[in-house]
């Protein structure tokens, strides 16, 4: 929908901040979504409308076992990270990525965040 397209346009506008080497103070853009389905949709939108490298993370069981080194490899390979909220929470809680590493944080369906989400 339109909101996704606007988020992608903003991502592209700020993409000069995420094209650099992650290990040399490069930033990453993070899309937070509610479900694996939405991860796939957002990934598709970003890939369709940009040349950015997009990583997709929807399985908490799989990614929870990843080491800091494995995550660092993902952050090095991908400029845009599309993940479910639970995966993102795990990444932040474990210190694999800090908020200062993120240039743009997009909340998909953010109106859902005011209830039990």
N, CA, C and O atoms as a MOPAC input file, in Angstrom:
PM7 MOZYME 1SCF
protein

 N      0.81600 1    -1.21600 1     0.00000 1
 C      0.00000 1     0.00000 1     0.00000 1
 C      0.84800 1     1.26300 1     0.00000 1
 O      2.07600 1     1.19600 1    -0.04900 1
 N      0.19900 1     2.39200 1     0.05400 1
 C      0.87300 1     3.67800 1    -0.01500 1
 C      1.87300 1     3.91500 1     1.08900 1
 O      2.93300 1     4.49900 1     0.86200 1
 N      1.53200 1     3.45300 1     2.31700 1
 C      2.45200 1     3.67500 1     3.44000 1
 C      3.78400 1     2.97600 1     3.18800 1
 O      4.84800 1     3.52500 1     3.47500 1
 N      3.71500 1     1.77200 1     2.65500 1
 C      4.93000 1     1.00900 1     2.37000 1
 C      5.77300 1     1.73400 1     1.33300 1
 O      6.99200 1     1.83800 1     1.47400 1
 N      5.12000 1     2.23400 1     0.29500 1
 C      5.84200 1     2.93700 1    -0.76500 1
 C      6.53600 1     4.17800 1    -0.20500 1
 O      7.68000 1     4.46400 1    -0.56000 1
 N      5.84900 1     4.91200 1     0.66800 1
 C      6.44400 1     6.10500 1     1.28900 1
 C      7.65000 1     5.71600 1     2.14800 1
 O      8.67700 1     6.39500 1     2.13400 1
 N      7.51400 1     4.61800 1     2.89300 1
 C      8.63400 1     4.14200 1     3.71900 1
 C      9.83100 1     3.77100 1     2.84700 1
 O     10.97600 1     4.04400 1     3.20800 1
 N      9.56500 1     3.14900 1     1.70500 1
 C     10.65100 1     2.77500 1     0.78800 1
 C     11.29400 1     4.02900 1     0.20000 1
 O     12.51700 1     4.09900 1     0.07500 1
 N     10.48100 1     5.01200 1    -0.15900 1
 C     11.03800 1     6.26500 1    -0.68600 1
 C     11.93800 1     6.93700 1     0.35200 1
 O     13.01600 1     7.43000 1     0.01700 1
 N     11.49600 1     6.95500 1     1.60700 1
 C     12.30100 1     7.54200 1     2.67700 1
 C     13.60000 1     6.75200 1     2.87400 1
 O     14.66700 1     7.33100 1     3.07700 1
 N     13.48900 1     5.42700 1     2.81100 1
 C     14.66800 1     4.56300 1     2.91700 1
 C     15.67400 1     4.90400 1     1.82300 1
 O     16.87300 1     5.00600 1     2.08200 1
 N     15.17600 1     5.08200 1     0.59600 1
 C     16.05300 1     5.42300 1    -0.52200 1
 C     16.68100 1     6.80000 1    -0.34100 1
 O     17.86300 1     6.99500 1    -0.62800 1
 N     15.88000 1     7.75900 1     0.13900 1
 C     16.36200 1     9.11900 1     0.36000 1
 C     17.52400 1     9.12500 1     1.35400 1
 O     18.47300 1     9.89500 1     1.20500 1
 N     17.44200 1     8.26000 1     2.36800 1
 C     18.47600 1     8.19800 1     3.41000 1
 C     19.49900 1     7.08600 1     3.15500 1
 O     20.32300 1     6.78800 1     4.01900 1
 N     19.44400 1     6.48100 1     1.98200 1
 C     20.27100 1     5.29100 1     1.72600 1
 C     21.77100 1     5.57300 1     1.72500 1
 O     22.56900 1     4.64900 1     1.88400 1
 N     22.16400 1     6.82800 1     1.54900 1
 C     23.60000 1     7.14700 1     1.61600 1
 C     24.16600 1     6.76900 1     2.98900 1
 O     25.36600 1     6.52500 1     3.11800 1
 N     23.30900 1     6.72100 1     4.00900 1
 C     23.76400 1     6.38300 1     5.36000 1
 C     23.93900 1     4.87800 1     5.55700 1
 O     24.61400 1     4.44800 1     6.49200 1
 N     23.33400 1     4.07600 1     4.67800 1
 C     23.38800 1     2.61700 1     4.87400 1
 C     24.20600 1     1.90400 1     3.80700 1
 O     24.32200 1     0.67900 1     3.83200 1
 N     24.76500 1     2.64800 1     2.88200 1
 C     25.56400 1     2.02100 1     1.83300 1
 C     27.00300 1     1.75000 1     2.27400 1
 O     27.74700 1     1.03600 1     1.60200 1
 N     27.37900 1     2.32800 1     3.40800 1
 C     28.74300 1     2.14900 1     3.89400 1
 C     28.95200 1     0.81700 1     4.59300 1
 O     28.00400 1     0.07600 1     4.85400 1
 N     30.19600 1     0.53500 1     4.88700 1
 C     30.58500 1    -0.68800 1     5.58600 1
 C     30.03200 1    -0.65400 1     7.01100 1
 O     30.30700 1     0.27800 1     7.76800 1
 N     29.25900 1    -1.66600 1     7.36700 1
 C     28.64700 1    -1.71300 1     8.69000 1
 C     29.70000 1    -1.67500 1     9.79500 1
 O     29.48500 1    -1.05100 1    10.83400 1
 N     30.82500 1    -2.33000 1     9.57900 1
 C     31.86300 1    -2.40100 1    10.60100 1
 C     32.70000 1    -1.12900 1    10.69700 1
 O     33.59900 1    -1.02800 1    11.53200 1
 N     32.40000 1    -0.17700 1     9.84800 1
 C     33.07000 1     1.12800 1     9.91300 1
 C     32.02500 1     2.21200 1    10.13000 1
 O     31.94600 1     3.17500 1     9.36600 1
 N     31.23300 1     2.05000 1    11.16600 1
 C     30.19800 1     3.01600 1    11.54300 1
 C     29.08000 1     3.16000 1    10.52000 1
 O     28.40900 1     4.19100 1    10.47400 1
 N     28.87400 1     2.12600 1     9.69500 1
 C     27.74800 1     2.14900 1     8.76800 1
 C     26.44900 1     1.93800 1     9.53100 1
 O     26.43400 1     1.28700 1    10.57600 1
 N     25.37200 1     2.48200 1     9.01500 1
 C     24.05800 1     2.34400 1     9.64700 1
 C     23.22700 1     1.30500 1     8.89600 1
 O     23.58800 1     0.87600 1     7.80000 1
 N     22.12700 1     0.91400 1     9.49700 1
 C     21.18400 1     0.01100 1     8.85600 1
 C     19.77200 1     0.54900 1     9.04800 1
 O     19.46900 1     1.19300 1    10.05300 1
 N     18.91200 1     0.27500 1     8.06500 1
 C     17.49900 1     0.61100 1     8.16100 1
 C     16.75100 1    -0.63800 1     8.59000 1
 O     16.98200 1    -1.71900 1     8.04900 1
 N     15.85300 1    -0.49600 1     9.56000 1
 C     15.11100 1    -1.64000 1    10.07800 1
 C     13.61000 1    -1.41900 1     9.88800 1
 O     13.06100 1    -0.39200 1    10.28600 1
 N     12.96000 1    -2.41100 1     9.26900 1
 C     11.50200 1    -2.44000 1     9.15600 1
 C     10.99500 1    -3.43900 1    10.18600 1
 O     11.38900 1    -4.60500 1    10.16200 1
 N     10.12800 1    -2.99800 1    11.09000 1
 C      9.53000 1    -3.88400 1    12.08800 1
 C      8.12200 1    -4.24300 1    11.65000 1
 O      7.30600 1    -3.36700 1    11.36300 1
 N      7.84400 1    -5.54500 1    11.60100 1
 C      6.51900 1    -6.00500 1    11.18100 1
 C      5.98800 1    -7.03500 1    12.17300 1
 O      6.73000 1    -7.53600 1    13.01800 1
 N      4.70200 1    -7.34500 1    12.06200 1
 C      4.04900 1    -8.22800 1    13.02900 1
 C      4.10800 1    -9.71000 1    12.69600 1
 O      4.01500 1   -10.54500 1    13.59600 1
 N      4.26200 1   -10.05500 1    11.42200 1
 C      4.18400 1   -11.48200 1    11.05900 1
 C      5.15700 1   -11.83300 1     9.94300 1
 O      5.66100 1   -10.96400 1     9.23200 1
 N      5.40400 1   -13.12700 1     9.81200 1
 C      6.28000 1   -13.62700 1     8.74100 1
 C      5.73000 1   -13.22500 1     7.37500 1
 O      6.48800 1   -12.90600 1     6.45900 1
 N      4.41400 1   -13.24400 1     7.25000 1
 C      3.75600 1   -12.82200 1     6.01800 1
 C      4.14200 1   -11.39800 1     5.63800 1
 O      4.47300 1   -11.10800 1     4.48900 1
 N      4.09200 1   -10.52400 1     6.63100 1
 C      4.40700 1    -9.12100 1     6.38900 1
 C      5.89100 1    -8.92000 1     6.10800 1
 O      6.26500 1    -8.00200 1     5.37800 1
 N      6.73600 1    -9.76700 1     6.68000 1
 C      8.16800 1    -9.69800 1     6.36900 1
 C      8.34400 1    -9.88100 1     4.86900 1
 O      9.02700 1    -9.09300 1     4.21500 1
 N      7.72600 1   -10.92100 1     4.32900 1
 C      7.84200 1   -11.21700 1     2.89400 1
 C      7.32700 1   -10.05600 1     2.04100 1
 O      7.94300 1    -9.70500 1     1.03500 1
 N      6.21000 1    -9.46700 1     2.43600 1
 C      5.63200 1    -8.34500 1     1.68600 1
 C      6.56200 1    -7.13600 1     1.67200 1
 O      6.78200 1    -6.52800 1     0.62500 1
 N      7.10700 1    -6.79000 1     2.83400 1
 C      7.98700 1    -5.62300 1     2.93300 1
 C      9.28900 1    -5.84600 1     2.15300 1
 O      9.78000 1    -4.94900 1     1.46800 1
 N      9.83200 1    -7.05800 1     2.27400 1
 C     11.06100 1    -7.39500 1     1.54900 1
 C     10.84200 1    -7.22300 1     0.04900 1
 O     11.66700 1    -6.63900 1    -0.65300 1
 N      9.72600 1    -7.73800 1    -0.41800 1
 C      9.38700 1    -7.64300 1    -1.82900 1
 C      9.27800 1    -6.18500 1    -2.27900 1
 O      9.77100 1    -5.82300 1    -3.34700 1
 N      8.63400 1    -5.35700 1    -1.46700 1
 C      8.46400 1    -3.93900 1    -1.81000 1
 C      9.80900 1    -3.21800 1    -1.89000 1
 O     10.06200 1    -2.47200 1    -2.83600 1
 N     10.67000 1    -3.44300 1    -0.89600 1
 C     11.97000 1    -2.76000 1    -0.88900 1
 C     12.81600 1    -3.22900 1    -2.06800 1
 O     13.47300 1    -2.42200 1    -2.72400 1
 N     12.80000 1    -4.53200 1    -2.33600 1
 C     13.59400 1    -5.06100 1    -3.46100 1
 C     13.07000 1    -4.56800 1    -4.80700 1
 O     13.84900 1    -4.32200 1    -5.72800 1
 N     11.75900 1    -4.42500 1    -4.91800 1
 C     11.15500 1    -3.97500 1    -6.17600 1
 C     11.50800 1    -2.52400 1    -6.47700 1
 O     11.77300 1    -2.17300 1    -7.62700 1
 N     11.51400 1    -1.68500 1    -5.45200 1
 C     11.65900 1    -0.24500 1    -5.65800 1
 C     13.03000 1     0.31500 1    -5.33000 1
 O     13.21300 1     1.53200 1    -5.33200 1
 N     14.00800 1    -0.55700 1    -5.04400 1
 C     15.35600 1    -0.05200 1    -4.75600 1
 C     16.40500 1    -1.08800 1    -5.15000 1
 O     16.09000 1    -2.22700 1    -5.49700 1
 N     17.65700 1    -0.65500 1    -5.08400 1
 C     18.77500 1    -1.57000 1    -5.36700 1
 C     19.44300 1    -2.01100 1    -4.06600 1
 O     20.54000 1    -2.57000 1    -4.08200 1
 N     18.78100 1    -1.75900 1    -2.95200 1
 C     19.37800 1    -2.06800 1    -1.64700 1
 C     19.32900 1    -3.56200 1    -1.35500 1
 O     18.45300 1    -4.28100 1    -1.83700 1
 N     20.28400 1    -4.00500 1    -0.56000 1
 C     20.34700 1    -5.41800 1    -0.17100 1
 C     19.49600 1    -5.60500 1     1.08000 1
 O     19.70500 1    -4.94500 1     2.09800 1
 N     18.53100 1    -6.52100 1     0.98100 1
 C     17.53000 1    -6.67500 1     2.03200 1
 C     17.63500 1    -8.04500 1     2.69200 1
 O     17.64200 1    -9.07400 1     2.01700 1
 N     17.71500 1    -8.04200 1     4.02000 1
 C     17.70400 1    -9.29500 1     4.78100 1
 C     16.33400 1    -9.48100 1     5.39500 1
 O     15.69000 1    -8.51300 1     5.79900 1
 N     15.88200 1   -10.74400 1     5.46700 1
 C     14.56300 1   -11.00700 1     6.05200 1
 C     14.66800 1   -11.98400 1     7.20700 1
 O     15.30700 1   -13.03100 1     7.10700 1
 N     14.02300 1   -11.61500 1     8.30900 1
 C     14.15800 1   -12.36800 1     9.55500 1
 C     12.78900 1   -12.49500 1    10.21300 1
 O     12.26600 1   -11.53200 1    10.77400 1
 N     12.21500 1   -13.69500 1    10.13800 1
 C     10.87600 1   -13.87500 1    10.69400 1
 C     10.78700 1   -15.04200 1    11.66600 1
 O      9.78500 1   -15.18800 1    12.36600 1
 N     11.82100 1   -15.87500 1    11.71900 1
 C     11.74000 1   -17.06100 1    12.56400 1
 C     12.57600 1   -16.87300 1    13.82700 1
 O     13.80100 1   -16.99300 1    13.79800 1
 N     11.89800 1   -16.57800 1    14.93200 1
 C     12.60400 1   -16.32800 1    16.18800 1
 C     13.36500 1   -17.56800 1    16.65900 1
 O     14.47700 1   -17.45400 1    17.17300 1
 N     12.77000 1   -18.75100 1    16.48500 1
 C     13.42800 1   -19.98600 1    16.93800 1
 C     14.78400 1   -20.16200 1    16.25600 1
 O     15.76600 1   -20.52700 1    16.90300 1
 N     14.83400 1   -19.90400 1    14.95900 1
 C     16.08600 1   -20.04700 1    14.21400 1
 C     17.07100 1   -18.95100 1    14.60700 1
 O     18.21400 1   -19.23300 1    14.96700 1
 N     16.62200 1   -17.70200 1    14.53500 1
 C     17.55100 1   -16.58800 1    14.74800 1
 C     17.98700 1   -16.45300 1    16.20300 1
 O     19.03400 1   -15.86700 1    16.47700 1
 N     17.20400 1   -16.98400 1    17.13900 1
 C     17.58600 1   -16.88900 1    18.55900 1
 C     18.86100 1   -17.67300 1    18.84600 1
 O     19.56200 1   -17.38600 1    19.81700 1
 N     19.16500 1   -18.65900 1    18.01000 1
 C     20.36600 1   -19.46200 1    18.23100 1
 C     21.60600 1   -18.86900 1    17.53700 1
 O     22.71400 1   -19.38500 1    17.68400 1
 N     21.40500 1   -17.79600 1    16.79100 1
 C     22.52100 1   -17.18800 1    16.06400 1
 C     23.47300 1   -16.47400 1    17.03200 1
 O     23.05600 1   -15.90000 1    18.03900 1
 N     24.74900 1   -16.53000 1    16.69500 1
 C     25.77300 1   -15.86200 1    17.48800 1
 C     25.89900 1   -14.40100 1    17.05500 1
 O     25.34100 1   -13.98200 1    16.04100 1
 N     26.64000 1   -13.64800 1    17.84400 1
 C     26.92500 1   -12.25800 1    17.49100 1
 C     27.63100 1   -12.19400 1    16.13500 1
 O     27.37400 1   -11.29600 1    15.33400 1
 N     28.52200 1   -13.15700 1    15.88800 1
 C     29.25700 1   -13.19900 1    14.61700 1
 C     28.31600 1   -13.43700 1    13.43900 1
 O     28.46100 1   -12.81600 1    12.38700 1
 N     27.35400 1   -14.33400 1    13.62100 1
 C     26.38200 1   -14.62700 1    12.55700 1
 C     25.54900 1   -13.38300 1    12.26400 1
 O     25.32100 1   -13.04400 1    11.10300 1
 N     25.09800 1   -12.71000 1    13.30800 1
 C     24.31600 1   -11.48800 1    13.10600 1
 C     25.16300 1   -10.41600 1    12.43300 1
 O     24.68600 1    -9.71100 1    11.54400 1
 N     26.42200 1   -10.29200 1    12.85600 1
 C     27.29200 1    -9.28600 1    12.26200 1
 C     27.46500 1    -9.52000 1    10.76200 1
 O     27.53600 1    -8.57400 1     9.97800 1
 N     27.53200 1   -10.79600 1    10.37800 1
 C     27.61000 1   -11.15000 1     8.95900 1
 C     26.35100 1   -10.67800 1     8.22600 1
 O     26.43600 1   -10.15000 1     7.11700 1
 N     25.18400 1   -10.87000 1     8.84900 1
 C     23.91300 1   -10.41700 1     8.25900 1
 C     23.90800 1    -8.89900 1     8.10600 1
 O     23.49100 1    -8.38100 1     7.06900 1
 N     24.36800 1    -8.18400 1     9.13000 1
 C     24.37900 1    -6.71900 1     9.08800 1
 C     25.38900 1    -6.21300 1     8.06300 1
 O     25.21200 1    -5.13700 1     7.49300 1
 N     26.43700 1    -6.98100 1     7.83100 1
 C     27.44300 1    -6.59400 1     6.84500 1
 C     26.91400 1    -6.80100 1     5.42500 1
 O     27.16200 1    -5.98900 1     4.53500 1
 N     26.17900 1    -7.90300 1     5.22600 1
 C     25.65100 1    -8.25000 1     3.90000 1
 C     24.44100 1    -7.43100 1     3.48300 1
 O     24.25400 1    -7.17000 1     2.29500 1
 N     23.61400 1    -7.02100 1     4.44100 1
 C     22.33900 1    -6.37400 1     4.13400 1
 C     22.28000 1    -4.95300 1     4.67400 1
 O     22.76500 1    -4.65900 1     5.76600 1
 N     21.67200 1    -4.08400 1     3.87900 1
 C     21.54300 1    -2.68400 1     4.26900 1
 C     20.19000 1    -2.39800 1     4.92000 1
 O     20.06500 1    -1.51600 1     5.76900 1
 N     19.18700 1    -3.16100 1     4.50400 1
 C     17.84000 1    -3.03500 1     5.05800 1
 C     17.49800 1    -4.36000 1     5.72000 1
 O     17.66500 1    -5.42100 1     5.11800 1
 N     17.02100 1    -4.30100 1     6.95300 1
 C     16.68800 1    -5.50100 1     7.71700 1
 C     15.19300 1    -5.48300 1     7.99400 1
 O     14.68400 1    -4.58800 1     8.66900 1
 N     14.49400 1    -6.48400 1     7.46300 1
 C     13.05400 1    -6.58100 1     7.70400 1
 C     12.85400 1    -7.71700 1     8.68900 1
 O     13.19700 1    -8.86200 1     8.39700 1
 N     12.29500 1    -7.40300 1     9.86900 1
 C     12.17400 1    -8.43400 1    10.89400 1
 C     10.89600 1    -8.28800 1    11.70200 1
 O     10.31800 1    -7.20800 1    11.81700 1
 N     10.48300 1    -9.41100 1    12.25400 1
 C      9.34900 1    -9.35800 1    13.16000 1
 C      9.81900 1    -8.67600 1    14.44500 1
 O     11.01300 1    -8.63000 1    14.74000 1
 N      8.86900 1    -8.15600 1    15.19200 1
 C      9.18100 1    -7.44300 1    16.43300 1
 C      9.94600 1    -8.33000 1    17.41500 1
 O     10.84200 1    -7.86400 1    18.11800 1
 N      9.57800 1    -9.62600 1    17.45400 1
 C     10.22900 1   -10.53500 1    18.40200 1
 C     11.69100 1   -10.76600 1    18.04700 1
 O     12.54400 1   -10.83500 1    18.93100 1
 N     11.97900 1   -10.88600 1    16.76300 1
 C     13.36800 1   -11.04500 1    16.32600 1
 C     14.15300 1    -9.77100 1    16.66600 1
 O     15.27200 1    -9.84000 1    17.17500 1
 N     13.55800 1    -8.61700 1    16.37900 1
 C     14.22700 1    -7.34600 1    16.65300 1
 C     14.50100 1    -7.18100 1    18.14900 1
 O     15.58100 1    -6.74100 1    18.54400 1
 N     13.52500 1    -7.53500 1    18.96900 1
 C     13.69300 1    -7.43300 1    20.42100 1
 C     14.85700 1    -8.30600 1    20.87900 1
 O     15.66600 1    -7.88400 1    21.70400 1
 N     14.93900 1    -9.51200 1    20.34800 1
 C     16.02000 1   -10.44400 1    20.67100 1
 C     17.37800 1    -9.85600 1    20.26400 1
 O     18.34400 1    -9.92900 1    21.02300 1
 N     17.44200 1    -9.28100 1    19.07600 1
 C     18.68500 1    -8.69000 1    18.56500 1
 C     19.12600 1    -7.51400 1    19.43900 1
 O     20.30700 1    -7.37600 1    19.75700 1
 N     18.16900 1    -6.67400 1    19.82000 1
 C     18.49300 1    -5.50400 1    20.64700 1
 C     18.85600 1    -5.90800 1    22.07300 1
 O     19.81800 1    -5.39200 1    22.64200 1
 N     18.08100 1    -6.83700 1    22.65400 1
 C     18.33800 1    -7.27300 1    24.02900 1
 C     19.72000 1    -7.89400 1    24.17600 1
 O     20.38900 1    -7.70900 1    25.19300 1
 N     20.14300 1    -8.63500 1    23.15100 1
 C     21.44200 1    -9.29600 1    23.19900 1
 C     22.59600 1    -8.38600 1    22.78200 1
 O     23.76000 1    -8.78400 1    22.82900 1
 N     22.26500 1    -7.17300 1    22.37900 1
 C     23.30900 1    -6.22600 1    22.01600 1
 C     23.97400 1    -6.51600 1    20.68300 1
 O     25.07800 1    -6.03500 1    20.42700 1
 N     23.31300 1    -7.30400 1    19.82000 1
 C     23.88100 1    -7.59100 1    18.49700 1
 C     23.80900 1    -6.35700 1    17.60600 1
 O     24.64300 1    -6.16100 1    16.72200 1
 N     22.80900 1    -5.53800 1    17.85300 1
 C     22.61500 1    -4.29300 1    17.12000 1
 C     22.15800 1    -3.27600 1    18.15900 1
 O     21.37400 1    -3.60900 1    19.04800 1
 N     22.63500 1    -2.05200 1    18.05500 1
 C     22.15700 1    -1.04500 1    18.99800 1
 C     21.36800 1    -0.00200 1    18.22400 1
 O     21.48400 1     0.10500 1    17.00300 1
 N     20.56600 1     0.76300 1    18.94700 1
 C     19.74700 1     1.78000 1    18.28700 1
 C     20.61800 1     2.79100 1    17.54100 1
 O     20.18000 1     3.36800 1    16.54500 1
 N     21.83500 1     3.00700 1    18.01100 1
 C     22.72000 1     3.95600 1    17.32900 1
 C     23.21800 1     3.42400 1    15.97600 1
 O     23.76800 1     4.18500 1    15.17900 1
 N     23.02700 1     2.12500 1    15.71400 1
 C     23.39500 1     1.52900 1    14.42200 1
 C     22.28000 1     1.69200 1    13.38600 1
 O     22.46300 1     1.36100 1    12.21500 1
 N     21.13000 1     2.20100 1    13.82200 1
 C     19.94600 1     2.27400 1    12.96000 1
 C     19.71700 1     3.71100 1    12.52000 1
 O     19.62500 1     4.61000 1    13.35600 1
 N     19.62600 1     3.93500 1    11.20900 1
 C     19.38000 1     5.29800 1    10.72000 1
 C     17.88400 1     5.57300 1    10.57200 1
 O     17.45500 1     6.72500 1    10.62700 1
 N     17.09100 1     4.51300 1    10.38500 1
 C     15.65200 1     4.66800 1    10.19900 1
 C     14.97700 1     3.40900 1    10.71200 1
 O     15.36800 1     2.29300 1    10.36700 1
 N     13.96000 1     3.60100 1    11.54000 1
 C     13.19900 1     2.48300 1    12.09400 1
 C     11.75900 1     2.64900 1    11.63300 1
 O     11.08000 1     3.59800 1    12.02400 1
 N     11.29800 1     1.72500 1    10.80300 1
 C      9.95000 1     1.80500 1    10.24500 1
 C      9.05700 1     0.81400 1    10.98400 1
 O      9.34600 1    -0.38200 1    11.02600 1
 N      7.97900 1     1.31500 1    11.56200 1
 C      7.00600 1     0.45700 1    12.24500 1
 C      5.85100 1     0.19600 1    11.29700 1
 O      5.08200 1     1.10500 1    10.98300 1
 N      5.72500 1    -1.05400 1    10.83700 1
 C      4.60600 1    -1.41400 1     9.98100 1
 C      3.38300 1    -1.62000 1    10.86700 1
 O      3.48800 1    -2.20500 1    11.94500 1
 N      2.21900 1    -1.13900 1    10.41500 1
 C      0.97600 1    -1.31800 1    11.18000 1
 C      1.13500 1    -0.78800 1    12.61300 1
 O      0.71600 1    -1.44000 1    13.57000 1
 N      1.73700 1     0.38700 1    12.75000 1
 C      2.06800 1     0.89200 1    14.08500 1
 C      0.82800 1     1.13300 1    14.94800 1
 O      0.93300 1     1.18000 1    16.17300 1
 N     -0.33100 1     1.28500 1    14.33200 1
 C     -1.55000 1     1.49900 1    15.13000 1
 C     -1.87200 1     0.28200 1    16.00500 1
 O     -2.59600 1     0.39900 1    16.99300 1
 N     -1.33200 1    -0.88300 1    15.63800 1
 C     -1.56500 1    -2.08700 1    16.43800 1
 C     -0.78600 1    -2.05700 1    17.75400 1
 O     -1.09200 1    -2.81200 1    18.67700 1
 N      0.21300 1    -1.19100 1    17.83500 1
 C      1.08400 1    -1.16200 1    19.01200 1
 C      0.41400 1    -0.59400 1    20.26400 1
 O      0.96800 1    -0.68700 1    21.36000 1
 N     -0.77100 1    -0.00700 1    20.10500 1
 C     -1.39700 1     0.62500 1    21.27100 1
 C     -2.23700 1    -0.33200 1    22.12500 1
 O     -2.68300 1     0.03800 1    23.21100 1
 N     -2.45100 1    -1.54400 1    21.64300 1
 C     -3.24600 1    -2.49800 1    22.41900 1
 C     -2.34400 1    -3.51500 1    23.09700 1
 O     -1.44700 1    -3.13300 1    23.84900 1
 N     -2.56000 1    -4.79400 1    22.84800 1
 C     -1.80700 1    -5.85500 1    23.52500 1
 C     -0.51000 1    -6.24200 1    22.82200 1
 O      0.19600 1    -7.14300 1    23.27500 1
 N     -0.19400 1    -5.57100 1    21.72400 1
 C      0.99000 1    -5.96500 1    20.96400 1
 C      2.25400 1    -5.53800 1    21.69200 1
 O      3.35800 1    -5.78300 1    21.20700 1

